[in-house]
Amino acid sequence: MSDYKGFLKEKNAVDELIQDGYRIIAVKETLEGDFIEFERHLERKELQLLTADARKYIGTIIVEAKRGGHIDSYGGAFEQAGAAGS
């Protein structure tokens, strides 16, 4: 699979979770990829991102939410600053 197709697959997975009402509660960076933890009510899901572009996409989402000054901007997807990288 090309890098671009891999990125699109991971981006779509992130977008689907956010559209389903999940919010990002943690980002853990490892040598095996980034592990993004999502939560909706009491249900949690974890997504592993392998492509560099998908990792940048998550960062862009978080920065955009912080710039907007709204914790719940971008579809109600984020917690207070500091949750990422915990």
KARA-V421681 format. One record per residue. N is the residue number from 0. RES is the residue in one small letter. PSI is psi as a letter, one per 20 degrees, with the letter a starting at -180 (NA if undefined). Layout:
# KARA-V421681
n/res/psi
N/RES/PSI
N/RES/PSI
This chain:
# KARA-V421681
n/res/psi
0/m/p
1/s/q
2/d/h
3/y/g
4/k/h
5/g/g
6/f/g
7/l/h
8/k/g
9/e/g
10/k/g
11/n/h
12/a/g
13/v/g
14/d/h
15/e/g
16/l/g
17/i/g
18/q/h
19/d/j
20/g/j
21/y/q
22/r/q
23/i/p
24/i/i
25/a/q
26/v/p
27/k/p
28/e/p
29/t/r
30/l/i
31/e/j
32/g/r
33/d/p
34/f/o
35/i/p
36/e/p
37/f/q
38/e/p
39/r/o
40/h/d
41/l/j
42/e/p
43/r/q
44/k/q
45/e/p
46/l/p
47/q/p
48/l/p
49/l/h
50/t/q
51/a/h
52/d/h
53/a/h
54/r/g
55/k/h
56/y/g
57/i/g
58/g/g
59/t/g
60/i/g
61/i/g
62/v/g
63/e/g
64/a/g
65/k/h
66/r/h
67/g/i
68/g/j
69/h/p
70/i/h
71/d/j
72/s/r
73/y/l
74/g/k
75/g/k
76/a/j
77/f/q
78/e/a
79/q/q
80/a/q
81/g/i
82/a/h
83/a/p
84/g/j
85/s/NA
